[in-house]
Amino acid sequence: MALESWIDLMMCFVLFLLFIYIFTSVGTITNLHKVYLGFHFSMMIWPYCQFAIRTVDDPIYQLFYVKLAFIDASLLTTGWIFFTILLSGQSQFLNRKILIALLVPAFLSSLGVVLNPNGWFVLPVNGGYVERIYGPIFWINMSIVILHAIVSLYIIYVALVSDQAPRIKNQIMYMLKGILAVCVFLMIDVFLNVVLDDYLPVIPGFTSLGIVVSATFFVITIHQDKVFDIVTIAHQDIINTMEYGILVLDDQEQVVEINQALLPQIRLNPGQRFDMARHLPGGNIVKTEQFLQTYRDHPLEVAETELMYPALQMYISIHAAPIMVSGVRVGRIVTFQNITELRRLIDETNQQNTILQERNSALIKVQEELFQTNAKLRKMAITDSLTGCYNRHYLMQQLENELMKDRDPRVPSTIILIDIDYFKMVNDRYGHLAGDEVICSTVEVLQRNLRHSDILSRYGGEEFLIYLPDTEEDEAYVLAEQLKSSIESNQIRIDHIDEPISITISIGMLSIGEFKVTPPMSTTTYLNDLFRSADKALYAAKHQGRNQIVSVKR
């Protein structure tokens, strides 16, 4: 067997070694691995078929290997397009119309190769297919291969002019070199071994060599750019898509990694030394020095601060944390986060809280004023405006409440009705203002002598009514005597009047043995009846000469 027959086998063996290298150099087989390994395996079929054609003598097997090689070529170029789309990230080309436009011509040309009607694909020379004559289906097949190459180049062009990461563009450039290598060697093969077939001997291996060169470019980009290292790619993509800047430093403060968000503000490359002090603003010196002291002197601790960068018009939160491996610091990670909007929201919230606090204070003040006003109104509603003691309306409410209580009605109570003797003479002699002073002084004396449970109310002009709960007649009479005596000994001094005024009081006392309303009598009727009884006793005290106590029972 001639030496040239082994050239394609050698190319196939090189492709097989590359296949083994890719297969063994990755940890986890992903879908992307499977696509490429299938694609790489299809690249091995062409050189193997070219070798096999020369190793068999039966024309039927020779024709089989010829057809298999060209069917593989159609599938290879189609797969090339799909792999180009996957690696370049141009998923917009994976729609139904484009897929049909790519697959249907490849399928029809492969069908023509398989059927070889009337020898339109290939005809034997000297009864075999080692040397052969190609027909129109061959040229259709070549046209489709060229069309697929053009489509791949267009996809690569779109990817290169788009906003892709440098790593992706580097991969695409290797793909471009691989496609160009296959196209160049394929054109050389067709030109020398088909077009000039009548003038030159067959020179094998050109297309196989182009496939090997192309596969080599793929292996280089896989090895250099870690195309199949999914964790690394995902890690890098996640870091680059973060909105805040990330800087990874080693233990010597040299840059290990810097993400895209930080590059516009901090121009650093991996391997350069990072000086934190150079990248801090000079506004808040105290805050900056505190952060730098922790950063420099305590590298095992977390250092963080928030600073205003006037040049950027941003508030930046800086967070530096150590990277620990087995208890040893091997570096640190520094993050720079733009918190301008957050600070604005916090300031607005604080301002709103201040406004709310001021409004709450105002509302509390208004509430206190309303409470005091209500208290005053309530007091005005139940007290006498002149003397400050309770009025008749309040006394009626209290007595009604007493009647409504769940109490023993047989517990005795007493009502004392008091009238100032000859009060009209005081008004006529000294005037109404002096009369008011006399009434107020009388109330003060009465209140000093009453118990805490007793209720004093102004019943009329100079009349007062006292309710003594739970009080026997004898006890009430002693209290009435004390009231009468205290009033009689009270010296009332009034401005512009030389001599003090002394008065006396007449008292009508009603002892109630059973404090209870008997139906169908109403509460108001019952109380008014009690007051009339006390009023009769008071009238009797006045009739007996005043300054007297008249007691009656009920």
Secondary structure, 3 states (H helix, E strand, C coil): CCHHHHHHHHHHHHHHHHHHHHHHCCCCCCHHHHHHHHHHHHHHHHHHHHHHHHHCCCHHHHHHHHHHHHHHHHHHHHHHHHHHHHHHCCHHHCCHHHHHHHHHHHHHHHHHHHHCHHHCCEEEECCEEEEEEECHHHHHHHHHHHHHHHHHHHHHHHHHHCCCCHHHHHHHHHHHHHHHHHHHHHHHHHHHHHHCCCCCCCCCCHHHHHHHHHHHHHHHHHHHHCCCCHHHHHHHHHHHHCCCEEEEEECCCEEEEECCCCCCCCCCCCCCECCHHHHCCCCCHHHHHHHHHHHHHCCCCCEEEEEEECCCCEEEEEEEEEEEECCEEEEEEEEEEECHHHHHHHHHHHHHHHHHHHHHHHHHHHHHHHHHHHHHHHHHHHECCCCCCEEHHHHHHHHHHHHHCCCCCCCCEEEEEEEECCHHHHHHHHCHHHHHHHHHHHHHHHHHHCCCCCEEEECCCCEEEEEECCCCHHHHHHHHHHHHHHHHCCCECCCCCCCCECCCEEEEEEEECCCCCCCCCCHHHHHHHHHHHHHHHHHHHHHCCCCCEEEEEC
